[in-house]
Amino acid sequence: MEKRTLSPRKIVKTNGKLLYDEGTKSFSRIRLKKEIIEEFPQLRERRSSFSYELKFFRDSEELERMIKKLGKEENMPILMWLYKESY
């Protein structure tokens, strides 16, 4: 199976919530908001299959090395922050 990167046309910033999934008994579901779907209309293709790759860096030096490598690739990453909210 060939993977092709989906590329945005503009900068998208949105906030959302992680949803609890009973099957995995964890907060493991991310619902993509309207802004993301509008920017990546391919995600509406029901017969297509999509995947993701997540990279977690333990320190800023590792991240900086990866950013330097990204300058040589055509793929653009999505930055995502995870927060624990208190009420």
C-alpha positions as a printed NumPy array, in Angstrom:
array([[  0.   ,   0.   ,   0.   ],
       [  1.358,   3.398,  -0.974],
       [  1.086,   6.296,   1.458],
       [  0.598,   9.806,   0.108],
       [  0.804,  12.82 ,   2.367],
       [ -2.225,  15.079,   2.581],
       [ -1.111,  18.703,   2.298],
       [ -3.031,  21.706,   3.616],
       [ -3.632,  24.783,   1.486],
       [ -3.44 ,  27.183,   4.43 ],
       [ -2.529,  27.239,   8.12 ],
       [ -5.254,  25.659,  10.243],
       [ -5.502,  26.138,  13.995],
       [ -8.259,  24.45 ,  15.921],
       [ -8.93 ,  23.106,  19.399],
       [-10.823,  20.   ,  20.34 ],
       [-11.292,  17.345,  22.976],
       [-10.086,  13.798,  23.342],
       [-13.019,  11.414,  23.682],
       [-13.202,   8.396,  25.985],
       [-13.423,   5.078,  24.152],
       [-15.134,   2.265,  26.055],
       [-13.419,  -0.414,  23.954],
       [ -9.904,   0.628,  24.96 ],
       [-10.936,   2.153,  28.297],
       [ -8.901,   5.27 ,  27.557],
       [ -9.098,   8.732,  26.059],
       [ -8.034,   7.542,  22.619],
       [-10.473,   9.099,  20.16 ],
       [ -9.847,  12.343,  18.355],
       [-12.741,  13.826,  16.448],
       [-11.566,  16.012,  13.582],
       [-13.281,  19.365,  13.476],
       [-14.889,  21.09 ,  10.51 ],
       [-11.794,  23.255,   9.835],
       [ -9.638,  20.155,   9.351],
       [-12.175,  18.428,   7.096],
       [-12.494,  21.573,   4.982],
       [ -8.721,  21.756,   4.582],
       [ -8.365,  18.038,   3.777],
       [-11.454,  17.205,   1.668],
       [ -9.946,  13.793,   0.851],
       [-11.028,  12.724,   4.352],
       [-14.618,  12.672,   3.095],
       [-13.87 ,   9.784,   0.724],
       [-15.72 ,   6.877,   2.334],
       [-14.077,   4.175,   0.263],
       [-10.552,   5.413,   0.98 ],
       [ -8.326,   4.306,   3.808],
       [ -6.282,   6.735,   5.902],
       [ -3.568,   6.256,   8.479],
       [ -1.31 ,   8.419,  10.582],
       [  2.203,   8.434,  11.92 ],
       [  2.887,   9.867,  15.358],
       [  6.389,  10.8  ,  16.493],
       [  7.083,  11.676,  20.089],
       [ 10.363,  13.378,  20.984],
       [ 11.747,  13.17 ,  24.499],
       [ 13.665,  16.434,  24.334],
       [ 13.999,  19.552,  22.218],
       [ 17.34 ,  18.441,  20.724],
       [ 15.712,  15.37 ,  19.15 ],
       [ 12.926,  17.555,  17.791],
       [ 15.408,  20.051,  16.341],
       [ 17.26 ,  17.253,  14.515],
       [ 13.982,  16.054,  13.044],
       [ 13.011,  19.571,  11.941],
       [ 16.303,  19.893,  10.062],
       [ 15.564,  16.614,   8.257],
       [ 12.046,  17.819,   7.392],
       [ 13.486,  20.674,   5.36 ],
       [ 14.683,  18.077,   2.848],
       [ 11.311,  16.298,   2.561],
       [  8.057,  17.33 ,   0.947],
       [  5.906,  16.133,   3.853],
       [  4.625,  18.721,   6.303],
       [  3.946,  17.621,   9.874],
       [  0.967,  18.506,  12.016],
       [  1.878,  19.802,  15.445],
       [ -0.39 ,  18.638,  18.24 ],
       [ -0.336,  19.409,  21.937],
       [ -2.063,  17.258,  24.547],
       [ -3.515,  18.977,  27.631],
       [ -5.157,  17.723,  30.799],
       [ -7.941,  20.129,  31.664],
       [ -9.002,  20.912,  35.199],
       [-12.467,  22.123,  36.071]])
